[in-house]
Amino acid sequence: MSANTHVFTGGFSDPVFQSQSVFRMLMDGMARPGSVHAVEHDAGQPDPLGTAAGAIALTLCDHDTPVWLSAGFSKSSVGEWMGFHSGASLTREKAEARFAFVEAGAALSSFGLFSPGTQEYPDRSTTLVIEVAALGEGQSFTLSGPGILQSKSVEITGLPEAFLRLWADNRPLFPRGVDVILTAGRSFLCLPRTTKIVA
């Protein structure tokens, strides 16, 4: 049996219903930054990709959305799995990516290497899906901005060390800038570019 046979396994058992369910949670997550959502549907993704990240990939990625993968994902079968189940192509150029997936523990370089979109088309920016160790426990962060009444506290374990500095550089670019989805196992929360984060 081929070592890559598992690339063809997995995927949603009911693609239309399950992708719509995940999409609705993502839209709610972007409208209410910091709210934690749990993915119920297992995408059958290969390691080291988590359940939520796998479901997000199948929901958002297609043949029109180039995907960039961090080193740990690139060395695994994650890229082939995404390509087979979503039709998305991989790119090594961060600026070309519509979506970027970063494994837990990976070091982050400047968000500025990804596409921030343009003044006319800010939606053409890159969305980063970053895996962390846990959501709902760990270090506390305070969020504020559109979609948040006054402020909201969230707990995150394993947020990359450079994240807050990179995020602070990203916010002034509005309406351009990247959006971020943090995932941990089945859970995820969204951080649109308008959100302010304080440790």
Buried (B, 14 or more C-beta within 10 A) or exposed (E): EEEEEBBEEBBBEEEEEBBEBBBEBBEEBBEBBBBBBEBEBBBBBBEBBBBBBBBBBBBBBEEEBBBBBBEBBBEBBBBBBBBBBBEBBBBEEBEBBBBBBBBBEBEBEEBBBBBBBEEEEBEEBBBBBBBBBBBEEBEEBBBBBEBBEEEBEBEBBBBBEEBBEBBEEBBEBEBBBBBBBBBBBBBBBBBBBBBBBEE
